């Protein structure tokens, strides 16, 4: 069944949803074999026991695609429905349509060391895109949730989905070094030739780490407004990573490259500080806009040296596609999301 056919009756008489990201969301993520002569991605090996197996979880909002009572247990039952065929027609699949952000919060029952996790999904066909971002949060008490990383970025070393065509895929990482009783994933929907945003999940696994991780401070910012955090900090972090990639490959003088990298470092530090005070700081949106404007301009300068020479001001306007503009204006995602690493203070 094509998901968008099922949903046509829902949107036929309503206001069309704004499209943030088109199929280019995944088009820029190269298939593992697409780099000539490059090494194949490493096979993912779970770094420890799946401590999420059989554990309860809460979902917000509730699933609204082919719903059934089993949606309350199927994300941690250890069964992968995608092995049986197209994921979104399987009874064991949990899915959402028309939602930009979905959260899944797993209660592990006790505070455990966490070395990694994985998120099983599918996409690339029938208008179903891949998640734009999967934000990882942990909490000891279920009240204060700390940001510890973004899964799609961390997973890139183990391969990325093909640019087109149906595929089951597990976004996975073994790079976490944290702890918590509660693990929350904030899944941001992407789109692909469809005005409908879909999110489908097959299974979520959380991998236990060594007990030493229980003593590792969880110093990432406490996220009280996940939607604001995604739209500001995560989006800007993606832009920073992409801009670094542009600067690294631009045909510019080394001194200009160094100056641009220095400015990016300042922006990155400001963005990390901003993450701690997204809502309380009255100037937060202004800071976000300033950081974003500077990031885009640096991309412009790095990609067009003539523009840099002719326009000294940061309001320079180049006649080129500005890398980094997509996450706000609906064109492209980051070129190298693998460069967005887990949060680190300082």
RAQUI-V771460 format. One record per residue. N is the residue number from 1. RES is the residue in three letters. PSI is psi as a letter, one per 20 degrees, with the letter a starting at -180 (* if undefined). Layout:
# RAQUI-V771460
((N & RES & PSI) (N & RES & PSI))
This chain:
# RAQUI-V771460
((1 & UNK & p) (2 & UNK & p) (3 & UNK & h) (4 & UNK & h) (5 & UNK & h) (6 & UNK & h) (7 & UNK & i) (8 & UNK & h) (9 & UNK & h) (10 & UNK & h) (11 & UNK & i) (12 & UNK & h) (13 & UNK & j) (14 & UNK & a) (15 & UNK & p) (16 & UNK & p) (17 & UNK & q) (18 & UNK & p) (19 & UNK & o) (20 & UNK & g) (21 & UNK & p) (22 & UNK & a) (23 & UNK & i) (24 & UNK & i) (25 & UNK & g) (26 & UNK & i) (27 & UNK & h) (28 & UNK & i) (29 & UNK & o) (30 & UNK & q) (31 & UNK & q) (32 & UNK & h) (33 & UNK & j) (34 & UNK & i) (35 & UNK & o) (36 & UNK & p) (37 & UNK & i) (38 & UNK & q) (39 & UNK & q) (40 & UNK & q) (41 & UNK & q) (42 & UNK & q) (43 & UNK & p) (44 & UNK & p) (45 & UNK & p) (46 & UNK & p) (47 & UNK & i) (48 & UNK & a) (49 & UNK & q) (50 & UNK & n) (51 & UNK & i) (52 & UNK & i) (53 & UNK & p) (54 & UNK & j) (55 & UNK & q) (56 & UNK & q) (57 & UNK & r) (58 & UNK & q) (59 & UNK & q) (60 & UNK & o) (61 & UNK & r) (62 & UNK & q) (63 & UNK & q) (64 & UNK & j) (65 & UNK & o) (66 & UNK & l) (67 & UNK & q) (68 & UNK & r) (69 & UNK & h) (70 & UNK & i) (71 & UNK & h) (72 & UNK & i) (73 & UNK & i) (74 & UNK & i) (75 & UNK & i) (76 & UNK & k) (77 & UNK & i) (78 & UNK & j) (79 & UNK & p) (80 & UNK & o) (81 & UNK & h) (82 & UNK & h) (83 & UNK & i) (84 & UNK & i) (85 & UNK & a) (86 & UNK & p) (87 & UNK & g) (88 & UNK & i) (89 & UNK & j) (90 & UNK & p) (91 & UNK & h) (92 & UNK & j) (93 & UNK & q) (94 & UNK & p) (95 & UNK & q) (96 & UNK & q) (97 & UNK & q) (98 & UNK & k) (99 & UNK & p) (100 & UNK & h) (101 & UNK & p) (102 & UNK & q) (103 & UNK & q) (104 & UNK & p) (105 & UNK & o) (106 & UNK & p) (107 & UNK & o) (108 & UNK & i) (109 & UNK & h) (110 & UNK & r) (111 & UNK & p) (112 & UNK & q) (113 & UNK & p) (114 & UNK & o) (115 & UNK & i) (116 & UNK & r) (117 & UNK & r) (118 & UNK & q) (119 & UNK & o) (120 & UNK & p) (121 & UNK & a) (122 & UNK & q) (123 & UNK & a) (124 & UNK & j) (125 & UNK & r) (126 & UNK & k) (127 & UNK & j) (128 & UNK & o) (129 & UNK & r) (130 & UNK & q) (131 & UNK & p) (132 & UNK & h) (133 & UNK & q) (134 & UNK & n) (135 & UNK & p) (136 & UNK & p) (137 & UNK & q) (138 & UNK & q) (139 & UNK & q) (140 & UNK & h) (141 & UNK & i) (142 & UNK & j) (143 & UNK & g) (144 & UNK & o) (145 & UNK & p) (146 & UNK & p) (147 & UNK & p) (148 & UNK & i) (149 & UNK & r) (150 & UNK & o) (151 & UNK & g) (152 & UNK & h) (153 & UNK & g) (154 & UNK & h) (155 & UNK & i) (156 & UNK & h) (157 & UNK & i) (158 & UNK & j) (159 & UNK & q) (160 & UNK & q) (161 & UNK & q) (162 & UNK & q) (163 & UNK & h) (164 & UNK & q) (165 & UNK & q) (166 & UNK & p) (167 & UNK & p) (168 & UNK & q) (169 & UNK & q) (170 & UNK & o) (171 & UNK & p) (172 & UNK & q) (173 & UNK & q) (174 & UNK & k) (175 & UNK & j) (176 & UNK & q) (177 & UNK & n) (178 & UNK & a) (179 & UNK & r) (180 & UNK & r) (181 & UNK & h) (182 & UNK & p) (183 & UNK & p) (184 & UNK & p) (185 & UNK & p) (186 & UNK & o) (187 & UNK & p) (188 & UNK & p) (189 & UNK & q) (190 & UNK & r) (191 & UNK & r) (192 & UNK & o) (193 & UNK & k) (194 & UNK & q) (195 & UNK & j) (196 & UNK & p) (197 & UNK & p) (198 & UNK & q) (199 & UNK & p) (200 & UNK & p) (201 & UNK & p) (202 & UNK & g) (203 & UNK & q) (204 & UNK & p) (205 & UNK & q) (206 & UNK & p) (207 & UNK & p) (208 & UNK & p) (209 & UNK & a) (210 & UNK & q) (211 & UNK & h) (212 & UNK & h) (213 & UNK & i) (214 & UNK & h) (215 & UNK & i) (216 & UNK & p) (217 & UNK & p) (218 & UNK & n) (219 & UNK & j) (220 & UNK & q) (221 & UNK & q) (222 & UNK & p) (223 & UNK & o) (224 & UNK & h) (225 & UNK & n) (226 & UNK & h) (227 & UNK & g) (228 & UNK & h) (229 & UNK & g) (230 & UNK & g) (231 & UNK & i) (232 & UNK & f) (233 & UNK & g) (234 & UNK & g) (235 & UNK & g) (236 & UNK & h) (237 & UNK & g) (238 & UNK & g) (239 & UNK & h) (240 & UNK & g) (241 & UNK & g) (242 & UNK & g) (243 & UNK & h) (244 & UNK & g) (245 & UNK & h) (246 & UNK & g) (247 & UNK & h) (248 & UNK & h) (249 & UNK & i) (250 & UNK & q) (251 & UNK & m) (252 & UNK & r) (253 & UNK & q) (254 & UNK & h) (255 & UNK & h) (256 & UNK & g) (257 & UNK & g) (258 & UNK & g) (259 & UNK & g) (260 & UNK & g) (261 & UNK & h) (262 & UNK & g) (263 & UNK & h) (264 & UNK & g) (265 & UNK & h) (266 & UNK & g) (267 & UNK & g) (268 & UNK & g) (269 & UNK & g) (270 & UNK & h) (271 & UNK & h) (272 & UNK & g) (273 & UNK & h) (274 & UNK & h) (275 & UNK & h) (276 & UNK & i) (277 & UNK & l) (278 & UNK & g) (279 & UNK & h) (280 & UNK & h) (281 & UNK & o) (282 & UNK & h) (283 & UNK & j) (284 & UNK & g) (285 & UNK & h) (286 & UNK & g) (287 & UNK & g) (288 & UNK & g) (289 & UNK & h) (290 & UNK & g) (291 & UNK & g) (292 & UNK & g) (293 & UNK & g) (294 & UNK & h) (295 & UNK & g) (296 & UNK & g) (297 & UNK & h) (298 & UNK & h) (299 & UNK & g) (300 & UNK & g) (301 & UNK & g) (302 & UNK & h) (303 & UNK & i) (304 & UNK & n) (305 & UNK & h) (306 & UNK & h) (307 & UNK & g) (308 & UNK & h) (309 & UNK & h) (310 & UNK & h) (311 & UNK & o) (312 & UNK & h) (313 & UNK & r) (314 & UNK & j) (315 & UNK & j) (316 & UNK & p) (317 & UNK & o) (318 & UNK & q) (319 & UNK & l) (320 & UNK & r) (321 & UNK & p) (322 & UNK & o) (323 & UNK & p) (324 & UNK & i) (325 & UNK & i) (326 & UNK & h) (327 & UNK & i) (328 & UNK & h) (329 & UNK & j) (330 & UNK & k) (331 & UNK & e) (332 & UNK & q) (333 & UNK & a) (334 & UNK & q) (335 & UNK & h) (336 & UNK & m) (337 & UNK & i) (338 & UNK & i) (339 & UNK & i) (340 & UNK & n) (341 & UNK & r) (342 & UNK & q) (343 & UNK & p) (344 & UNK & p) (345 & UNK & r) (346 & UNK & *))
